[in-house]
Amino acid sequence: MSDTTMPTAGEAREAWAAEAYTILVGVARTYHAVITYKELGEEIQSRTGIRTRALLHNWIGPVLGRVVREAHRRGDPPLTALVVHTDDGKVGNGYKEVLAVAGEPLPEDELEREHHAAEARLACYRRFGASLPPDGGVPALSPRLRAAVARRSQTVERPPRICERCFVQLPATGVCDSCG
């Protein structure tokens, strides 16, 4: 856009979606790579020269919706599976548009949705020429989410403490109510 002409909101979204597609194809060229919504938003605005003061969550959804539909139209895997939240590494609720466009049912739970996105990311890496391991690669949760899931699986509940005299479960104080 020229410096004197401000694009309409629709023109901005169109330009941002086209650039987002290009950026996401670049991300897909690196095995197990993901990009955060924030990084993508900044890169889109930087490359297009079209900036907004609107909060990211107010404009990125419609832009990525266009990317979802364009990928489906081209027969490409859903590139938006590569976009994750900074804080938790999840694709988020907007991923339901990928499933809707593909005519697939919504997953039962959040983790199932994230595994679907991991499969979609692997399809992106394969389609766009990422260097894959000899076994062809495996789907993977984003690094941040994978770490959180691993931490949760390592948390082991300790068995309750038992009084050595009367074999009753000890209260939180650690002093047996029966034996003192």
C-alpha positions as CSV (number, residue, x, y, z in Angstrom):
1,M,0.0,0.0,0.0
2,S,1.2,3.5,-0.7
3,D,1.9,5.9,2.2
4,T,-1.0,8.1,1.3
5,T,-3.7,5.4,0.9
6,M,-5.1,3.6,3.9
7,P,-6.4,0.2,3.1
8,T,-9.9,-0.8,4.1
9,A,-10.3,-3.4,6.9
10,G,-11.1,-6.0,4.2
11,E,-8.1,-5.1,2.1
12,A,-5.9,-5.3,5.2
13,R,-7.2,-8.7,6.1
14,E,-6.7,-9.9,2.5
15,A,-3.1,-8.7,2.5
16,W,-2.4,-10.1,6.0
17,A,-3.9,-13.5,5.0
18,A,-1.8,-13.8,1.9
19,E,1.3,-12.9,3.9
20,A,0.4,-15.3,6.7
21,Y,0.1,-18.1,4.2
22,T,3.6,-17.4,3.0
23,I,5.0,-17.1,6.5
24,L,3.4,-20.4,7.5
25,V,4.7,-22.2,4.5
26,G,8.2,-21.0,5.6
27,V,7.5,-22.3,9.2
28,A,6.4,-25.7,7.7
29,R,9.8,-26.1,6.1
30,T,11.4,-26.8,9.5
31,Y,10.5,-30.1,11.1
32,H,8.6,-29.6,14.4
33,A,8.6,-25.8,14.1
34,V,5.7,-23.7,15.3
35,I,5.1,-20.0,15.5
36,T,3.2,-18.1,18.2
37,Y,0.2,-15.9,17.4
38,K,2.2,-12.9,18.6
39,E,5.2,-13.7,16.4
40,L,2.9,-14.3,13.4
41,G,1.0,-11.1,14.0
42,E,4.2,-9.1,14.2
43,E,5.7,-10.7,11.1
44,I,2.5,-10.2,9.1
45,Q,2.4,-6.4,9.9
46,S,6.1,-6.0,9.3
47,R,6.1,-7.7,5.9
48,T,2.9,-6.0,4.6
49,G,3.6,-2.6,6.1
50,I,0.0,-2.5,7.2
51,R,-0.2,-2.0,10.9
52,T,-3.0,-1.9,13.4
53,R,-3.4,-0.8,16.9
54,A,-6.2,-3.3,17.5
55,L,-5.4,-6.1,19.9
56,L,-4.0,-9.2,18.2
57,H,-7.0,-11.4,19.3
58,N,-9.4,-9.0,17.6
59,W,-7.9,-9.4,14.1
60,I,-5.8,-12.5,13.8
61,G,-8.8,-14.9,13.9
62,P,-10.4,-13.7,10.7
63,V,-7.0,-13.6,9.0
64,L,-6.3,-17.2,9.9
65,G,-9.8,-18.2,8.9
66,R,-8.9,-17.0,5.4
67,V,-5.7,-19.1,5.6
68,V,-7.7,-22.1,6.6
69,R,-10.1,-21.8,3.7
70,E,-7.3,-21.0,1.2
71,A,-5.3,-24.1,2.3
72,H,-8.4,-26.2,1.9
73,R,-9.0,-24.8,-1.5
74,R,-5.5,-25.6,-2.6
75,G,-5.5,-29.1,-1.1
76,D,-2.8,-28.1,1.3
77,P,-2.8,-29.3,4.9
78,P,-4.1,-26.8,7.5
79,L,-1.2,-24.5,8.0
80,T,-2.8,-22.8,10.9
81,A,-2.0,-25.9,13.0
82,L,1.5,-24.4,13.1
83,V,0.3,-21.4,15.1
84,V,0.2,-21.8,18.9
85,H,-0.4,-19.6,22.0
86,T,2.7,-18.3,23.7
87,D,1.7,-19.2,27.2
88,D,0.6,-22.8,26.8
89,G,1.7,-23.9,23.3
90,K,-1.9,-24.9,22.2
91,V,-3.6,-24.2,18.9
92,G,-6.6,-22.9,20.8
93,N,-10.3,-22.8,20.1
94,G,-9.9,-21.2,16.6
95,Y,-8.7,-24.6,15.4
96,K,-12.3,-25.7,15.2
97,E,-12.5,-23.8,11.9
98,V,-9.9,-26.2,10.5
99,L,-12.1,-29.1,11.5
100,A,-15.3,-27.4,10.2
101,V,-13.8,-26.7,6.8
102,A,-12.6,-30.2,6.5
103,G,-16.0,-31.6,7.6
104,E,-14.5,-33.4,10.6
105,P,-16.1,-33.7,14.0
106,L,-14.9,-31.6,16.9
107,P,-12.6,-33.5,19.3
108,E,-14.0,-34.6,22.6
109,D,-11.4,-32.8,24.6
110,E,-8.6,-30.2,24.4
111,L,-5.8,-32.7,24.3
112,E,-7.4,-34.7,21.5
113,R,-7.7,-31.4,19.5
114,E,-4.0,-30.8,20.1
115,H,-3.1,-34.3,18.9
116,H,-5.1,-33.6,15.7
117,A,-3.1,-30.4,15.2
118,A,0.1,-32.3,15.7
119,E,-0.9,-34.7,12.9
120,A,-1.8,-31.7,10.7
121,R,1.6,-30.1,11.5
122,L,3.4,-33.3,10.3
123,A,1.4,-33.2,7.1
124,C,2.5,-29.6,6.7
125,Y,6.2,-30.5,7.2
126,R,5.9,-33.3,4.7
127,R,4.1,-31.2,2.1
128,F,6.4,-28.2,2.2
129,G,9.7,-30.0,2.3
130,A,11.0,-30.0,5.8
131,S,14.0,-32.2,6.4
132,L,12.4,-35.2,8.1
133,P,14.1,-38.1,9.9
134,P,14.6,-41.4,8.1
135,D,11.4,-42.8,9.7
136,G,9.3,-40.0,8.0
137,G,8.8,-38.1,11.2
138,V,6.2,-38.2,13.9
139,P,3.5,-35.9,15.0
140,A,4.4,-33.9,18.0
141,L,2.8,-31.5,20.4
142,S,4.3,-28.0,20.5
143,P,7.5,-27.9,22.7
144,R,5.7,-25.9,25.5
145,L,2.7,-28.2,25.5
146,R,4.8,-31.3,25.3
147,A,6.8,-30.1,28.4
148,A,3.6,-29.4,30.3
149,V,2.1,-32.9,29.5
150,A,5.4,-34.5,30.6
151,R,5.4,-32.6,33.9
152,R,1.9,-33.7,34.6
153,S,2.7,-37.4,33.8
154,Q,5.7,-37.2,36.2
155,T,3.6,-36.0,39.1
156,V,3.2,-39.1,41.3
157,E,0.8,-39.1,44.2
158,R,2.5,-40.3,47.4
159,P,0.6,-42.9,49.4
160,P,-0.9,-41.6,52.6
161,R,1.3,-41.8,55.7
162,I,0.2,-44.4,58.2
163,C,0.7,-44.6,62.0
164,E,3.3,-47.3,62.8
165,R,1.4,-48.3,66.0
166,C,-2.2,-48.5,65.0
167,F,-2.0,-48.5,61.2
168,V,-4.5,-45.6,60.8
169,Q,-3.9,-42.9,58.2
170,L,-2.2,-39.9,59.8
171,P,-3.8,-36.4,59.6
172,A,-1.9,-33.6,57.9
173,T,-0.2,-32.8,61.2
174,G,1.6,-36.1,61.0
175,V,0.6,-36.9,64.6
176,C,-1.7,-39.9,65.1
177,D,-5.0,-38.8,66.7
178,S,-5.3,-42.2,68.5
179,C,-1.8,-42.7,69.7
180,G,-0.8,-39.1,70.3
